[in-house]
Amino acid sequence: MATFDDIRRVVALDHGLATLSTLRADGHVQAIVVNAGVVDHPLTGDPVAAFVGRPGTAKLRHLRKRPFGTLLWRAGWAWVAAEGDVALAGPDDKLEGYDLKDLPRLLRAIHSSAGSGHEDDWVEFDRTVAAERRVAVLLTPRRIYVNP
């Protein structure tokens, strides 16, 4: 049985680069590359796969309508996938019970967990993601599977 440790291991191999698959309205799959990692869910404290999304993108439109997705991280022949339900937290996506004043901290945690590195200037990072109305995308896996 694969675990979040498997995700963390593969994330560390290639800067958290992952393919996100979502469903279009016509039932076809859309795939795109994102930087994703593992953080604690801001309400439950349980680990979730996560990435920072930009408003106006197809992936967010799809996830708002059909909140289910698959993230697949790969480095060489090693890969791990997590598929499950998605919750969004951001200025345009209220997560019930979540205080948006904590959003900058959550977005920083996701950014760091995805192997995107640590910012030299978190104040500028916070300003940029706030101005762009970025959203935390939190995927709670129903299933994790791996190829070591």
C-alpha positions as CSV (number, residue, x, y, z in Angstrom):
1,M,0.0,0.0,0.0
2,A,1.5,3.3,-1.0
3,T,1.6,6.2,1.4
4,F,2.3,9.9,1.6
5,D,6.0,9.0,2.3
6,D,6.1,7.6,-1.2
7,I,4.8,10.9,-2.5
8,R,7.3,12.9,-0.5
9,R,10.1,10.7,-1.8
10,V,9.3,11.2,-5.5
11,V,8.5,15.0,-4.9
12,A,12.1,15.3,-3.7
13,L,13.5,13.7,-6.8
14,D,12.2,16.3,-9.3
15,H,11.1,19.6,-7.6
16,G,7.5,18.4,-7.1
17,L,6.7,18.4,-10.8
18,A,3.5,16.5,-11.2
19,T,0.8,16.0,-13.9
20,L,-2.6,17.0,-12.8
21,S,-5.6,15.3,-14.5
22,T,-9.0,16.7,-14.3
23,L,-12.3,16.1,-16.2
24,R,-13.7,18.5,-18.8
25,A,-17.5,18.9,-19.1
26,D,-17.5,16.5,-22.0
27,G,-15.9,13.8,-19.9
28,H,-12.5,14.0,-21.6
29,V,-9.3,14.3,-19.5
30,Q,-7.3,17.5,-19.3
31,A,-3.7,17.1,-18.1
32,I,-1.3,19.8,-17.1
33,V,2.0,20.1,-15.2
34,V,2.0,21.7,-11.7
35,N,4.3,21.8,-8.7
36,A,2.7,19.8,-6.0
37,G,3.7,18.4,-2.6
38,V,2.2,17.2,0.7
39,V,0.9,19.5,3.5
40,D,-1.4,19.1,6.4
41,H,-5.0,19.9,5.6
42,P,-5.8,23.3,7.3
43,L,-9.0,22.0,8.9
44,T,-8.3,18.3,9.7
45,G,-4.5,18.2,10.1
46,D,-4.4,15.1,7.9
47,P,-1.9,15.0,5.1
48,V,-3.1,16.0,1.6
49,A,-1.5,16.5,-1.8
50,A,-1.6,20.2,-2.7
51,F,-0.6,22.8,-5.2
52,V,-1.1,26.5,-5.6
53,G,-3.5,27.4,-8.5
54,R,-4.1,30.5,-10.5
55,P,-7.6,31.8,-11.1
56,G,-8.9,31.8,-14.7
57,T,-7.3,28.5,-15.6
58,A,-9.0,25.5,-17.0
59,K,-7.9,23.2,-14.2
60,L,-9.6,25.4,-11.6
61,R,-12.8,25.7,-13.7
62,H,-12.8,21.9,-14.0
63,L,-12.2,21.3,-10.3
64,R,-14.9,23.8,-9.2
65,K,-17.4,21.8,-11.3
66,R,-16.0,18.3,-10.7
67,P,-13.9,18.4,-7.5
68,F,-11.9,15.2,-8.2
69,G,-8.5,14.9,-9.7
70,T,-5.3,12.8,-10.0
71,L,-1.8,14.0,-9.4
72,L,1.1,11.9,-10.8
73,W,4.7,12.7,-9.8
74,R,7.5,11.1,-11.9
75,A,11.2,11.1,-11.7
76,G,12.9,8.6,-14.1
77,W,11.1,5.3,-13.8
78,A,9.9,6.1,-10.2
79,W,6.4,7.5,-10.0
80,V,3.5,7.8,-7.5
81,A,-0.1,8.9,-8.1
82,A,-2.8,10.2,-5.8
83,E,-6.4,10.4,-6.9
84,G,-9.2,11.8,-4.8
85,D,-11.5,14.6,-3.8
86,V,-10.4,18.2,-4.2
87,A,-11.1,21.2,-1.9
88,L,-10.2,24.8,-2.8
89,A,-9.3,27.6,-0.4
90,G,-8.8,31.1,-1.7
91,P,-10.3,34.5,-2.1
92,D,-12.7,33.2,-4.7
93,D,-13.1,29.7,-3.2
94,K,-14.3,29.7,0.4
95,L,-13.5,26.5,2.3
96,E,-16.1,26.2,4.9
97,G,-14.6,26.6,8.4
98,Y,-11.3,28.0,7.1
99,D,-10.2,31.5,8.0
100,L,-8.7,33.1,4.9
101,K,-6.4,35.2,7.0
102,D,-4.3,32.0,7.3
103,L,-4.1,31.6,3.5
104,P,-0.6,33.2,3.1
105,R,0.8,30.6,5.5
106,L,-0.9,27.8,3.7
107,L,0.3,28.9,0.3
108,R,3.8,29.2,1.6
109,A,3.7,25.7,3.0
110,I,2.4,24.3,-0.3
111,H,5.0,26.2,-2.2
112,S,7.8,24.8,0.0
113,S,6.5,21.3,0.1
114,A,6.3,21.1,-3.7
115,G,10.1,21.6,-3.9
116,S,9.7,25.0,-5.4
117,G,12.3,26.2,-2.9
118,H,12.2,28.8,-0.2
119,E,11.6,32.3,-1.1
120,D,14.2,34.9,-0.3
121,D,11.3,37.4,0.2
122,W,8.1,35.9,1.7
123,V,6.6,39.4,1.9
124,E,6.9,39.7,-1.9
125,F,5.6,36.1,-2.4
126,D,2.6,36.9,-0.2
127,R,1.9,40.1,-2.1
128,T,2.1,38.4,-5.4
129,V,-0.2,35.5,-4.6
130,A,-2.7,37.8,-3.0
131,A,-2.7,40.2,-6.0
132,E,-3.2,37.2,-8.3
133,R,-5.9,35.7,-6.1
134,R,-4.2,32.4,-6.0
135,V,-5.9,29.4,-4.4
136,A,-4.8,26.4,-2.4
137,V,-5.8,23.2,-4.1
138,L,-6.1,20.3,-1.6
139,L,-6.4,16.8,-2.8
140,T,-7.5,14.2,-0.3
141,P,-6.5,10.8,-1.8
142,R,-9.0,8.0,-2.1
143,R,-6.1,6.0,-3.4
144,I,-2.3,6.3,-3.7
145,Y,-0.3,4.0,-5.9
146,V,3.4,3.8,-6.7
147,N,6.1,2.3,-8.9
148,P,9.3,2.3,-6.9
